[in-house]
Every structure is written in structure tokens, then in C-alpha cells.
Amino acid sequence: MTCISISSTFVLNLKFERICLAKKIWKDYGSDSLISSIVPQVAHVDSTEHDVRMIVTEQGAADLRGKSPSQRARCIIENCAHLDYKDLLWDYVKLSEGKNVHYPFSLKNALKMHLAYAEHGDIRKAVYE
């Protein structure tokens, strides 16, 4: 993710909004792309969800200002996720529905997309428990 700013800590005190661009991390082969730039969990975080106001991908933009974590997840999937991965991401969000949680998170399933890519070479082969 690239943030339009000077540094993560410096930008927190600026008056303008922080906009983050999700980099394309694969070569563009159309619908044969096997990695999504939008995933439920990452191994390393530079900018937390509290610092990001907007996310922009090649699919669209998600304005996250004033939204709860559940609303943010839905907004990002709807506006920024590639069509090939939307169903997989919606399935992940549904794991926490009806459980009265503030943050849509499943520790057991958070990195399943990463594991599917490591094992099968395709994120779409992730299976949630």
C-alpha cells in the first residue's frame, strides 16, 4: 500500500486527509490474476485502520471516514476488491455475522488466502472453516 504523504507518522498531524493506494502486486494478465490486493489480514502493517481515510485500487475508491470496522470492511469489498475475489472476501466477513462483534475478524481464518496462495498458487482456493 502506498500512502500519498511524506511518512506514516508525519502525516498524522497534517490537515489533509490520508489517501492510500493499493499497489498492484502482480503482472496484469486480466482475469488470470491469482493475488488480490485486498485481503482480510496482512503479516506486516505500516498504517493502521485508524490512520487510513480512503483506499483507492484499480477497481474503485472507498471513503472510510466515519465508518465502523464492519462498515469499512463492507465498503472496501464493495468498492475496491476485484470481482474475482469479492465472493471470497464476503464469505470471510460473514464468518463474524450474528456474533455481536465490533471488528469482523476470525483468527482461525484470517490468513487462509495467504496459505492458499502458498500451497496452490491461487488465492481463490482458500477455504474458510
Secondary structure as UniProt FT lines:
FT   STRAND          2..3
FT   HELIX           8..11
FT   TURN            12..13
FT   STRAND          19..21
FT   HELIX           30..32
FT   TURN            49..51
FT   STRAND          54..56
FT   STRAND          61..63
FT   TURN            65..66
FT   HELIX           69..80
FT   HELIX           83..94
FT   TURN            95..98
FT   TURN            107..111
FT   HELIX           112..120
FT   HELIX           123..125
//
